[in-house]
Amino acid sequence: MPIIIYFLLPVLFIASWTDFRERRIPNSLLFPSFLLALVLNIVISGSSGLLHSLAGAFMGFVLLIIPYALGGIGAGDVKLLIVIGSFGGIYFVLYSFLAGALIGGVLSFTILIFNKVSRKRNSSIPYGIPLSLGVLVYVISLHWGFLR
């Protein structure tokens, strides 16, 4: 696993925290993180690193633009997935997204059950958290050798 991914982890923590507290992920975090990912990929791999980073960012955009257009998620979530892709590339963002979608589904189902049992109405989750957890799950699975 490339060392560049470890630069992404603090970004994910901050994004998750602000998404939880404020229900938004600030551009002041995402834009510099995107630029950092581009620079690091260029320094490590040259022009192929730039293409790797831009392709991952584009894949992140493609994965969430329709849910955003339909009003299911916020723009910060789309931009967070773009940043994730810019750090890790196409396959990294794709697998991280899939893991995050599974985690988001489990969280949504848990909230649904909680609402039914307690008769409360808490229907939204800040989606930056499942996206970030998806990255962590994927990184851990790579580190432990579950996926190669």
C-alpha positions in Angstrom: 0.0 0.0 0.0 1.4 3.4 -1.0 2.6 5.7 1.8 0.5 8.5 0.3 -2.6 6.9 1.9 -1.4 7.8 5.3 -1.7 11.4 4.4 -5.3 10.8 3.7 -6.2 9.4 7.2 -6.1 12.7 9.1 -8.2 14.3 6.3 -10.8 11.6 6.8 -10.8 12.1 10.6 -11.4 15.8 10.3 -14.0 15.4 7.6 -15.9 12.8 9.6 -15.7 15.0 12.7 -17.0 18.1 11.0 -19.6 16.2 9.1 -20.9 14.7 12.4 -20.8 18.0 14.3 -21.9 20.5 11.6 -23.4 18.2 8.9 -21.0 19.7 6.4 -17.5 19.0 5.1 -15.7 22.3 4.6 -14.0 23.2 1.3 -11.1 24.6 3.4 -10.3 21.0 4.2 -11.1 19.4 0.9 -9.4 21.7 -1.6 -6.0 21.7 0.0 -6.2 18.0 0.5 -7.0 17.5 -3.2 -3.9 19.7 -4.1 -1.8 17.7 -1.6 -2.8 14.4 -3.2 -2.0 15.7 -6.7 1.5 17.0 -5.6 2.3 13.8 -3.7 1.3 11.6 -6.6 3.4 13.7 -8.9 6.4 13.7 -6.6 6.2 9.9 -6.1 5.3 8.8 -9.7 5.7 11.8 -12.0 3.2 12.3 -14.8 1.8 8.8 -14.3 1.1 9.7 -10.7 -0.8 12.8 -11.9 -2.9 10.7 -14.2 -3.5 8.1 -11.5 -4.7 10.9 -9.1 -6.9 12.6 -11.7 -8.5 9.3 -12.8 -9.3 8.4 -9.1 -10.8 11.9 -8.6 -12.9 11.5 -11.7 -14.1 8.0 -10.5 -15.0 9.5 -7.1 -17.1 12.2 -8.9 -18.8 9.6 -11.1 -19.8 7.4 -8.2 -21.7 10.1 -6.3 -22.9 12.6 -8.8 -26.2 10.9 -9.4 -27.1 10.5 -5.7 -26.1 14.2 -5.3 -28.2 15.3 -8.3 -31.2 13.4 -6.8 -30.7 15.1 -3.4 -29.6 12.0 -1.5 -26.3 13.4 -0.4 -24.5 16.7 -0.1 -21.8 18.3 -2.2 -19.3 17.8 0.6 -19.7 14.0 0.3 -19.0 14.1 -3.4 -16.0 16.3 -2.9 -14.7 14.0 -0.1 -14.9 11.0 -2.5 -13.1 13.0 -5.1 -10.3 13.7 -2.6 -10.2 10.0 -1.6 -9.9 9.1 -5.3 -7.2 11.7 -5.8 -5.1 10.1 -3.1 -5.5 6.4 -4.1 -6.6 6.1 -7.7 -9.5 4.4 -9.4 -9.5 1.0 -7.7 -8.8 2.5 -4.3 -11.8 4.9 -4.5 -14.0 2.2 -6.0 -13.4 -0.4 -3.2 -13.5 2.2 -0.5 -16.8 3.5 -1.8 -18.2 0.0 -1.9 -17.2 -0.7 1.7 -18.5 2.7 2.7 -21.8 2.0 1.0 -22.2 -1.2 2.9 -21.4 0.5 6.2 -23.8 3.3 5.3 -26.5 0.7 4.6 -26.0 -0.9 7.9 -26.1 2.4 9.7 -29.3 3.4 7.9 -30.9 0.1 8.7 -29.9 0.6 12.4 -31.4 4.1 12.4 -34.6 2.7 10.8 -34.9 0.0 13.5 -34.1 2.5 16.3 -36.8 4.9 14.9 -39.4 2.1 14.9 -38.6 1.0 18.4 -38.3 4.4 20.0 -40.9 6.1 17.8 -38.4 8.9 17.2 -37.6 10.5 13.9 -33.9 10.7 13.2 -33.6 9.8 9.6 -30.3 11.1 8.3 -26.7 10.1 8.7 -23.7 12.3 7.8 -22.4 10.2 4.8 -18.8 11.4 5.2 -18.5 9.0 8.1 -19.4 5.8 6.2 -17.2 7.0 3.3 -14.3 7.5 5.7 -14.9 4.1 7.4 -15.0 2.5 4.0 -11.5 3.8 3.4 -10.4 2.4 6.8 -11.9 -1.0 6.1 -10.3 -1.2 2.7 -6.9 0.0 4.0 -7.0 -2.5 6.9 -8.0 -5.3 4.5 -5.0 -4.4 2.3 -2.7 -4.2 5.2 -3.7 -7.6 6.6 -3.5 -9.2 3.1 -7.2 -9.9 2.7 -7.2 -8.2 -0.7 -4.2 -8.2 -3.1 
